[in-house]
Amino acid sequence: MTDSVDDPVDAFDVLGDETRLAILRALADADEPLPFSRLRERAGVRDSGRFSYHLRRLCEYFVRESEEGYELGHAGSRVVAATAAASGDTESQSATADTDECPVCGDEDCGKLFHVHLSPPWRGE
């Protein structure tokens, strides 16, 4: 097994915790980036240290941090849409569905949660 940050097994492992899914849902419901404390409240996590740990794990693949706070990344939006579809929640699914082209491959309606490159594309190998 590889230690690469591009390993999809590692990314899926990050999703294996209900606290992390609660964080993704809270971000999906937000209209703007959320600061740490407001995101922690919305996710329903009392312990700040525990919340920080889970948020850091999500920032590896699914969440972006900016000066304004935290927001879903492209893969995070797709995870929320996929979990909404699996649970039959069509309202959340349509609210989080990405209708623009994929920022990685440029395809409309790209169905991939992850784009993994085994070597940097600029190498041409």
N, C-alpha and C positions, 0 to 999 in steps of 0.2 A: 504494500500500500504506500502511496506517495504522501508526502507532507505538504504538497502544493496547496496554496490557498484556492486554486482552481479545481480542487477535487470535489466533484458533486456529492460524494458520500459525506464529506465533512459538512457541506452546506445543508443537506437533508438532516443530518444529525442535529444541527442547530435548531431545527424546527420541532424536535422531539420533546418540547416542554410547554406546558399550558401557559406558564407565565409569559413566555416569548410570543406565543400566539395571541395572548391578551394585549401585549404591547403592539403587535402588528395591527390588530383590530382597532385599537385606540387611535393609532396613526391614520388608519383608513377612514375613520369617522371624523377626523379633524379637517378643517378647511384651510389650515395653515400649519407651518412647522410649529411644534410644541417644545417649550423649554422643559428641561429635565423634571422639575417638580410637578408641573401640570401634567406631563405625560405619565409620571408615576401615579398621580391621583387617578387619572382616567383609566389606567390599567389595573387599578385596585391593589397595588402592592405597597404594604406599609413599611417594610424594611428597605431603607435606602441603599444599603450595601448589596443586598440580594438583587434589588432592581438594577443597580449599576452593572453588576456582573452579567445579567441577562441582556441588558441593552448593549453592552460591549460585544457580546457574542453575535447579536443581530446586526451590528454595524459592520461585521466582516462581510456580509453578503446582501442583506435585505433593507437596511436603514442607512440613510445619509444624515450626517451631522453638518449643520451650517451655522452661521452666526445667529440666525433666528431661532434655531432649535433643531429638532429631529423631524424627519419626514421619511415616508416610504421611498425606497429606491425602486427601480423598474422591477427587479425580481420580487421585492416585497409586495408590490401591487399585484403581481401575478399570483403569488401565494394566497393573498387574501381573496382574490377573485376565484381561485381554484377551491379554496375551502368553503366559500360561500356557495359555489355551484354544487359541491359535494353534499352540503347540508340542505340544498334546495332553497337557499335564501337568494331569490332573484333580485331583490331590491339592492342588497349589498353587492351582489355580483355585477349589476349594471353600473353601480356607482364607482366601483373600483376597476372595471374593465378598461383596458388600455386600447383606445380606438385609434391612436396615432400609430405611425410605423415604429417598429422596434428600434431603439437607439443603438443596438449592437449590430444587427444584421441588415436593418433597413426594410425588412419585409413588413407588409401590412398584415395584421392579425397573426403575428408570429406566435406559435404555440409553445415555444421553448421557455422554460423557467430559467435555464442557465445556458450560457454559451461558453464552452470550455475549449481553450486552445492549449494543446500540449507543448507547443513551442511558440514564441512570439511571432505574430504574423509578418512582422517586418524582416524576419530572417530569411523568408522564402524557402525554407526547408521542406 
